[in-house]
Amino acid sequence: MADVKREFGVVGLGRIGGNLALQALEKGMRVVGFDLQAPSEELVQAGLIVAPDLDGFRTELSPPRPIFVYIPAGPAVDRVLDDLASHLEEGDILIDGGNSYWGDSIRRHRRLRERGIHLVDLGTSGGVDGARHGACFMAGGDEEAMARIEPILRELATEGGYVHAGPPGAGHFVKLVHNGIEFGMLQAIGEGVDLLENYREDLNIADVLRCWRHGSVIRGWLMDLMETAYRSEAGMEKIPPFVEDTGEVNWLVNDAIRMEVPVPVIAQSVMQLFASRDDRKNWARAIAMMRHGFGGHPYGPDEAIVHERVVGRVGDFYRDEE
């Protein structure tokens, strides 16, 4: 790729867009950026060309112009893409790097193609550190657009962390599946740590997590993050038991139902996430009311029932062997 083409634009200079721009600038690329907020001093000092408005991309970049869009999924993406397209020329390439729904990406691709503008849906993983030092990209788009931007993506990706997954929509679909797998893995690790916390004796859980990071089947980045956080927070007592998310995996569960593909682990991980937010626990109250009605089961804790549950089973693991 000629040096003149080692350039691109970015709309949205937040945690991901801004760090991708910074990585590119440090690698000698030319980057033009636009954001509603003033860019960071670090970006400006690194050489970012600040576009005063969307028309600045047309004047500062040579065609065909690749422009990344890193803003939250939703109607705002349609507005930004349409606004950008009105300032660009036929053959230019818009790259949606957010977590847009793949069906929306297919629709947007068709609409922009009528105006001569390409759209690439680019699933982006690796978080802030990946954007800064080497991301994981999953692209969906036609061959003409990919031929222009693939060298840029490969240069900004970690080694092996790039795939042209397929036609328009494929990038965001693959990223959505990725996010579902992530949810299932997070849930499994969380449940495992909960079991460690509830063992009959005190365990050195931080050291167990460190051990698992080295050579075990379940080693990986999430386990790395778990041990780091467990040590820095001195356990989990200070962490609110509330898990927030932006809802993309809900789309995946709906897709799986339509496809008639069973995804019980991913679906249950979403349900558990919802359960973390229910501080009133009305579902538990309703179950208790019905159990009281049909079996006279007590409301609230009952020592006799606890005894029956915990020590009433033959060979219960809480009891020492005789």
Helices and strands as residue ranges (DSSP letters): G 3-5, E 7-11, H 15-26, E 30-34, H 41-46, E 49-50, H 56-60, E 66-69, H 75-85, E 93-96, H 102-113, E 118-125, H 127-133, E 135-140, H 143-156, E 157-166, H 170-197, H 205-212, H 221-232, H 248-259, H 264-276, H 282-295, H 303-311
